[in-house]
């Protein structure tokens, strides 16, 4: 089945979401190629193990409509039938454009898929991750949005060669100002250790305890929807059903009760440590190590002994 994987340039290289889909496509023996969207010069997205086309956009223009038109041409010319993208802002927008162009519905929040007799069978997560359902896609064009961290990344060496570049000349809306959020330390999606905070931290001023612990562990910092909604953290650090999905080696939940919506974004972590003074907190049901204690008292002691 001819397949197109839509990727993005993130910090100068091919996004982890695209690398995860590539790994699954190789496992299934699919005939695939990659189209990567970005604005950077000479990113490290090329590989000898797959074909990649770089769709280079102008960062001063909103050009995803023009990118979608280019992708549509690629799909038509190469008779591609399966199109996949990670469920990111860019991925969702492009799959939406293309599904309308081809009059075919997209399947979202896919956590696994297989090929059976020319049809695509997907597994999808619903009800905050508590249930799954399967879909059989029989349309000519099949569009999938893959939930991040559903698969392991392919191990491949990337370079700034081995790909074709197409300049996207767009007449879309012009951008007059760009705000780039400052980031420091390990990034949430790719860090091997994540320290997350919840309402149990009581006040935003106590997040300094989380920052101190994360600094000692070289960990990324996350949070629940409750503290993001309260303005304690930016949305980019939210973990959960309406935030990011993480899969670190170690996930440390500080003052997090563990509602289903949060568990969806972190339950596949390899090792989960939870600290909460409520011994009935749902987070303890999925944790490998649970500590019933006052988070504000115990976290400084842990940091001090590291």
ABEGO torsion letter per residue (X at the ends): XBBBBBBBBBGGBBBAAAAAAAAAAAAAGBBBBBBBBBABBGBBABBAABBBBBBBBBAABBAAAAAAAAAAAAAAAAGBABBBBBBBAAAAAAAAAAAAAAGBBBBBGBABBBBBGGBBBBBBBBGGGABBBBBBBABABBBBBBBBGABBBBBBBBBABGBBBBBBBBABBBBABBBBBBBBEBBAAABABBBBBBAAAGBAAAAAAAAAAAAAAGBBBBBBAAAAAAGABBAAABBEAABBBBBBABBBBBGBAGBAAAAAAAAABABBBBBBABAABAAAAABABBBBBBAAAAAAAAAAAX
